[in-house]
Amino acid sequence: MAGHSKWANIQHRKGKQDAKRGKVFTKLIREITVSAREGGGDPDHNPRLRTAIDKALVQNMKRDSIDNAVKKATGELEGVNYEAMRYEGYAPGGVAVIVDCLSDNRLRTVGEVRHGFSKFGGNLGTDGSVAFMFRKLGVLSFAPGADEDAITDAAIEAGADDILVDADDQSIEVITAPEMFASVRDALKSAGFTADDEEITMRADNDVAVEGDTAIQVAKLIDWLEDLDDVQDVFHNAELGEDAYA
Protein backbone atom coordinates (compact mmCIF):
# COMPACT_ATOMS: atom_id res chain seq x y z
CA MET A 1 0.00 0.00 0.00
CA ALA A 2 1.22 3.46 -0.82
CA GLY A 3 3.16 4.90 2.10
CA HIS A 4 2.12 2.07 4.38
CA SER A 5 3.29 -1.46 3.61
CA LYS A 6 1.10 -4.49 4.21
CA TRP A 7 3.53 -5.62 6.91
CA ALA A 8 3.22 -2.26 8.65
CA ASN A 9 -0.56 -2.66 8.58
CA ILE A 10 -0.25 -6.12 10.14
CA GLN A 11 1.98 -4.81 12.92
CA HIS A 12 -0.36 -1.89 13.57
CA ARG A 13 -3.32 -4.27 13.90
CA LYS A 14 -1.42 -6.64 16.20
CA GLY A 15 -0.31 -3.73 18.35
CA LYS A 16 -3.91 -2.68 18.82
CA GLN A 17 -4.86 -6.24 19.71
CA ASP A 18 -2.14 -6.46 22.33
CA ALA A 19 -3.42 -3.23 23.88
CA LYS A 20 -6.96 -4.63 24.03
CA ARG A 21 -6.29 -8.23 25.04
CA GLY A 22 -9.56 -8.57 26.95
CA LYS A 23 -11.61 -7.57 23.91
CA VAL A 24 -9.56 -9.89 21.71
CA PHE A 25 -10.42 -12.81 24.00
CA THR A 26 -14.12 -11.91 23.83
CA LYS A 27 -14.07 -11.87 20.04
CA LEU A 28 -12.11 -15.12 19.84
CA ILE A 29 -14.52 -16.92 22.18
CA ARG A 30 -17.45 -15.79 20.05
CA GLU A 31 -15.74 -16.97 16.87
CA ILE A 32 -14.96 -20.36 18.43
CA THR A 33 -18.55 -20.67 19.65
CA VAL A 34 -20.15 -19.88 16.28
CA SER A 35 -17.64 -21.99 14.35
CA ALA A 36 -18.32 -25.01 16.55
CA ARG A 37 -22.09 -24.53 16.46
CA GLU A 38 -22.20 -24.27 12.66
CA GLY A 39 -19.53 -26.81 11.72
CA GLY A 40 -19.26 -29.16 14.70
CA GLY A 41 -16.92 -29.32 17.66
CA ASP A 42 -14.13 -31.39 16.06
CA PRO A 43 -11.42 -29.03 14.74
CA ASP A 44 -9.99 -31.83 12.59
CA HIS A 45 -13.19 -31.76 10.54
CA ASN A 46 -14.01 -28.05 10.92
CA PRO A 47 -11.32 -25.78 9.36
CA ARG A 48 -12.99 -22.59 10.58
CA LEU A 49 -12.98 -23.86 14.18
CA ARG A 50 -9.39 -25.03 13.87
CA THR A 51 -8.31 -21.60 12.65
CA ALA A 52 -10.18 -19.90 15.50
CA ILE A 53 -8.58 -22.19 18.08
CA ASP A 54 -5.12 -21.61 16.61
CA LYS A 55 -5.64 -17.84 16.89
CA ALA A 56 -6.75 -18.22 20.49
CA LEU A 57 -3.70 -20.29 21.39
CA VAL A 58 -1.40 -17.71 19.78
CA GLN A 59 -3.00 -15.12 22.09
CA ASN A 60 -2.24 -17.43 25.06
CA MET A 61 -5.87 -18.23 25.79
CA LYS A 62 -6.21 -21.10 28.26
CA ARG A 63 -7.19 -24.46 26.76
CA ASP A 64 -10.00 -24.77 29.33
CA SER A 65 -11.58 -21.55 28.04
CA ILE A 66 -11.43 -22.87 24.47
CA ASP A 67 -12.88 -26.25 25.42
CA ASN A 68 -15.72 -24.64 27.37
CA ALA A 69 -16.61 -22.41 24.40
CA VAL A 70 -16.81 -25.48 22.15
CA LYS A 71 -18.93 -27.37 24.69
CA LYS A 72 -21.34 -24.44 25.00
CA ALA A 73 -21.67 -24.31 21.23
CA THR A 74 -22.37 -28.02 20.91
CA GLY A 75 -24.86 -28.11 23.76
CA GLU A 76 -22.73 -29.86 26.39
CA LEU A 77 -22.81 -26.67 28.49
CA GLU A 78 -25.34 -23.84 28.63
CA GLY A 79 -24.20 -20.76 26.69
CA VAL A 80 -25.20 -17.61 24.81
CA ASN A 81 -26.64 -17.97 21.31
CA TYR A 82 -24.72 -15.60 19.02
CA GLU A 83 -26.01 -14.57 15.60
CA ALA A 84 -23.75 -13.69 12.69
CA MET A 85 -24.57 -10.45 10.87
CA ARG A 86 -22.86 -8.28 8.28
CA TYR A 87 -23.14 -4.54 7.67
CA GLU A 88 -21.83 -2.63 4.67
CA GLY A 89 -21.24 1.03 4.01
CA TYR A 90 -18.93 3.80 2.92
CA ALA A 91 -16.35 5.71 4.92
CA PRO A 92 -15.21 9.23 3.89
CA GLY A 93 -13.50 9.40 0.50
CA GLY A 94 -15.64 6.65 -1.00
CA VAL A 95 -13.89 3.91 0.99
CA ALA A 96 -15.91 0.67 1.05
CA VAL A 97 -16.31 -0.97 4.48
CA ILE A 98 -17.64 -4.38 5.54
CA VAL A 99 -18.36 -5.01 9.23
CA ASP A 100 -18.81 -8.63 10.36
CA CYS A 101 -20.43 -9.08 13.77
CA LEU A 102 -21.42 -11.81 16.21
CA SER A 103 -24.08 -10.68 18.64
CA ASP A 104 -26.90 -11.78 20.91
CA ASN A 105 -28.75 -8.49 20.31
CA ARG A 106 -29.23 -7.38 16.69
CA LEU A 107 -30.81 -4.02 17.57
CA ARG A 108 -27.90 -3.05 19.83
CA THR A 109 -25.34 -4.03 17.23
CA VAL A 110 -26.86 -2.24 14.25
CA GLY A 111 -27.36 0.87 16.38
CA GLU A 112 -23.70 0.94 17.42
CA VAL A 113 -22.43 0.31 13.89
CA ARG A 114 -24.72 2.97 12.39
CA HIS A 115 -23.59 5.46 15.05
CA GLY A 116 -19.95 4.83 14.14
CA PHE A 117 -20.49 5.49 10.45
CA SER A 118 -22.38 8.71 11.23
CA LYS A 119 -19.88 9.86 13.85
CA PHE A 120 -16.96 9.76 11.42
CA GLY A 121 -18.61 11.01 8.24
CA GLY A 122 -19.58 7.71 6.64
CA ASN A 123 -22.85 6.12 5.57
CA LEU A 124 -24.28 2.72 6.42
CA GLY A 125 -25.52 1.07 3.23
CA THR A 126 -27.78 -1.82 2.27
CA ASP A 127 -26.89 -5.50 2.02
CA GLY A 128 -24.67 -6.09 -0.99
CA SER A 129 -23.85 -2.42 -1.50
CA VAL A 130 -20.07 -2.97 -1.24
CA ALA A 131 -19.53 -6.73 -0.77
CA PHE A 132 -19.30 -7.26 -4.54
CA MET A 133 -15.99 -5.34 -4.47
CA PHE A 134 -14.34 -7.92 -2.17
CA ARG A 135 -13.11 -11.51 -2.45
CA LYS A 136 -12.83 -14.00 0.41
CA LEU A 137 -9.37 -15.55 0.59
CA GLY A 138 -6.76 -16.98 2.91
CA VAL A 139 -3.59 -14.99 3.61
CA LEU A 140 -0.38 -16.27 5.19
CA SER A 141 2.03 -13.41 5.89
CA PHE A 142 5.79 -13.73 6.39
CA ALA A 143 7.98 -10.96 7.81
CA PRO A 144 10.62 -9.13 5.78
CA GLY A 145 13.70 -11.29 5.38
CA ALA A 146 11.87 -14.58 4.83
CA ASP A 147 13.19 -16.88 2.09
CA GLU A 148 11.07 -15.86 -0.90
CA ASP A 149 12.16 -18.62 -3.27
CA ALA A 150 11.74 -21.45 -0.76
CA ILE A 151 8.36 -20.21 0.46
CA THR A 152 7.19 -19.74 -3.13
CA ASP A 153 8.17 -23.27 -4.10
CA ALA A 154 6.53 -24.81 -1.03
CA ALA A 155 3.37 -22.71 -1.41
CA ILE A 156 2.89 -23.54 -5.08
CA GLU A 157 3.39 -27.23 -4.40
CA ALA A 158 0.79 -27.02 -1.59
CA GLY A 159 -1.83 -25.48 -3.90
CA ALA A 160 -1.61 -21.75 -3.11
CA ASP A 161 -3.21 -19.37 -5.62
CA ASP A 162 -0.59 -16.62 -5.55
CA ILE A 163 2.53 -15.29 -3.82
CA LEU A 164 2.84 -11.53 -3.35
CA VAL A 165 6.02 -9.69 -2.34
CA ASP A 166 5.63 -6.17 -0.96
CA ALA A 167 7.64 -3.69 -3.00
CA ASP A 168 8.46 -1.55 0.04
CA ASP A 169 9.68 -4.03 2.64
CA GLN A 170 9.86 -7.40 0.83
CA SER A 171 7.41 -9.09 3.20
CA ILE A 172 5.65 -12.06 1.62
CA GLU A 173 1.98 -13.01 1.38
CA VAL A 174 0.81 -16.46 0.32
CA ILE A 175 -2.74 -16.26 -1.05
CA THR A 176 -5.07 -19.26 -0.96
CA ALA A 177 -8.68 -20.13 -1.63
CA PRO A 178 -10.54 -20.25 1.73
CA GLU A 179 -11.04 -24.01 1.48
CA MET A 180 -7.29 -24.52 0.85
CA PHE A 181 -6.13 -22.29 3.69
CA ALA A 182 -5.61 -24.98 6.34
CA SER A 183 -3.89 -27.45 4.02
CA VAL A 184 -1.52 -24.83 2.57
CA ARG A 185 -0.69 -23.54 6.07
CA ASP A 186 0.02 -27.06 7.30
CA ALA A 187 2.16 -27.86 4.25
CA LEU A 188 4.22 -24.71 4.77
CA LYS A 189 4.70 -25.57 8.45
CA SER A 190 5.85 -29.06 7.48
CA ALA A 191 8.35 -27.46 5.12
CA GLY A 192 9.69 -25.32 7.99
CA PHE A 193 7.83 -22.07 7.28
CA THR A 194 5.46 -20.80 9.98
CA ALA A 195 3.58 -17.65 9.02
CA ASP A 196 3.97 -14.59 11.25
CA ASP A 197 0.31 -13.77 10.66
CA GLU A 198 -2.49 -15.82 9.14
CA GLU A 199 -6.15 -15.21 8.45
CA ILE A 200 -9.11 -15.85 6.22
CA THR A 201 -10.17 -12.38 5.18
CA MET A 202 -12.05 -10.24 2.67
CA ARG A 203 -9.84 -8.29 0.29
CA ALA A 204 -10.97 -5.69 -2.23
CA ASP A 205 -10.16 -6.00 -5.92
CA ASN A 206 -9.22 -2.30 -6.01
CA ASP A 207 -8.00 0.00 -3.23
CA VAL A 208 -8.88 3.66 -2.73
CA ALA A 209 -6.07 6.09 -1.86
CA VAL A 210 -7.04 8.61 0.83
CA GLU A 211 -4.84 11.27 2.40
CA GLY A 212 -4.84 14.05 4.96
CA ASP A 213 -7.95 14.65 7.06
CA THR A 214 -9.93 12.11 5.05
CA ALA A 215 -7.43 9.36 5.84
CA ILE A 216 -7.50 10.29 9.54
CA GLN A 217 -11.32 10.10 9.58
CA VAL A 218 -11.25 6.71 7.85
CA ALA A 219 -8.68 5.36 10.33
CA LYS A 220 -10.76 6.65 13.26
CA LEU A 221 -13.89 4.97 11.90
CA ILE A 222 -12.09 1.65 11.40
CA ASP A 223 -10.57 1.78 14.89
CA TRP A 224 -13.92 2.72 16.45
CA LEU A 225 -15.75 -0.14 14.72
CA GLU A 226 -13.04 -2.67 15.62
CA ASP A 227 -13.33 -1.64 19.26
CA LEU A 228 -17.03 -2.56 19.46
CA ASP A 229 -17.62 -5.75 21.45
CA ASP A 230 -20.00 -7.19 18.84
CA VAL A 231 -17.66 -6.58 15.89
CA GLN A 232 -15.44 -9.48 14.84
CA ASP A 233 -13.81 -8.08 11.70
CA VAL A 234 -13.72 -4.87 9.69
CA PHE A 235 -12.66 -5.04 6.04
CA HIS A 236 -12.04 -1.99 3.86
CA ASN A 237 -10.34 -0.92 0.65
CA ALA A 238 -8.53 2.18 1.90
CA GLU A 239 -4.85 2.83 1.29
CA LEU A 240 -3.79 4.50 4.54
CA GLY A 241 -0.38 6.04 5.10
CA GLU A 242 1.45 6.33 8.41
CA ASP A 243 0.02 9.83 8.98
CA ALA A 244 -3.52 8.40 9.17
CA TYR A 245 -2.67 6.85 12.53
CA ALA A 246 -1.01 9.91 14.03
ZIJO-V556468 format. One record per residue. N is the residue number from 1. PSI is psi in radians with two decimals (none if undefined). Layout:
N	PSI
N	PSI
This chain:
1	2.52
2	2.12
3	-0.02
4	1.68
5	2.78
6	-0.68
7	-0.66
8	-0.67
9	-0.72
10	-0.81
11	-0.65
12	-0.79
13	-0.76
14	-0.61
15	-0.71
16	-0.69
17	-0.74
18	-0.60
19	-0.27
20	0.85
21	-0.67
22	-0.76
23	-0.65
24	-0.77
25	-0.74
26	-0.79
27	-0.69
28	-0.73
29	-0.74
30	-0.74
31	-0.74
32	-0.76
33	-0.87
34	-0.69
35	-0.77
36	-0.67
37	-0.70
38	-0.55
39	0.07
40	2.78
41	0.07
42	1.89
43	-0.38
44	-0.36
45	0.22
46	1.56
47	-0.64
48	-0.76
49	-0.72
50	-0.74
51	-0.74
52	-0.72
53	-0.73
54	-0.72
55	-0.71
56	-0.71
57	-0.65
58	-0.60
59	0.16
60	0.53
61	2.47
62	2.49
63	-0.60
64	-0.70
65	-0.71
66	-0.83
67	-0.69
68	-0.67
69	-0.72
70	-0.75
71	-0.67
72	-0.67
73	-0.59
74	0.08
75	0.00
76	-0.49
77	2.67
78	2.39
79	3.12
80	2.48
81	1.84
82	2.51
83	2.36
84	2.38
85	2.64
86	2.39
87	2.54
88	2.60
89	-2.97
90	2.32
91	3.01
92	2.60
93	0.20
94	0.35
95	2.22
96	2.40
97	2.32
98	2.32
99	1.94
100	2.27
101	2.71
102	2.12
103	2.71
104	0.16
105	1.65
106	-0.72
107	-0.73
108	-0.79
109	-0.85
110	-0.60
111	-0.74
112	-0.72
113	-0.78
114	-0.71
115	-0.70
116	-0.79
117	-0.78
118	-0.71
119	-0.60
120	0.46
121	0.36
122	-3.03
123	2.24
124	2.25
125	-2.95
126	2.92
127	2.27
128	-0.01
129	-0.46
130	-0.24
131	-0.50
132	-0.29
133	-0.16
134	2.69
135	2.47
136	2.24
137	2.86
138	2.47
139	2.18
140	2.04
141	2.36
142	2.39
143	2.75
144	2.41
145	-0.15
146	2.73
147	1.72
148	-0.84
149	-0.78
150	-0.73
151	-0.71
152	-0.82
153	-0.80
154	-0.68
155	-0.76
156	-0.77
157	-0.55
158	-0.19
159	0.34
160	2.66
161	-0.62
162	2.76
163	2.14
164	2.34
165	2.16
166	2.26
167	-0.45
168	-0.80
169	-0.03
170	0.32
171	2.78
172	2.41
173	2.26
174	2.14
175	2.31
176	2.81
177	2.59
178	-0.69
179	-0.24
180	-0.06
181	-0.91
182	-0.73
183	-0.67
184	-0.75
185	-0.81
186	-0.67
187	-0.70
188	-0.71
189	-0.73
190	-0.52
191	-0.01
192	0.26
193	1.82
194	2.15
195	2.54
196	-0.38
197	2.46
198	2.48
199	2.71
200	2.14
201	3.11
202	2.20
203	2.34
204	2.60
205	-0.56
206	2.36
207	2.78
208	2.13
209	2.19
210	2.54
211	2.97
212	-2.43
213	-0.59
214	-0.79
215	-0.70
216	-0.73
217	-0.69
218	-0.81
219	-0.69
220	-0.71
221	-0.82
222	-0.82
223	-0.74
224	-0.77
225	-0.77
226	-0.42
227	-0.19
228	2.39
229	-0.64
230	-0.18
231	2.20
232	-0.81
233	2.57
234	2.16
235	2.47
236	2.95
237	0.52
238	2.42
239	1.93
240	2.19
241	3.05
242	-0.60
243	-0.31
244	-0.41
245	0.20
246	none
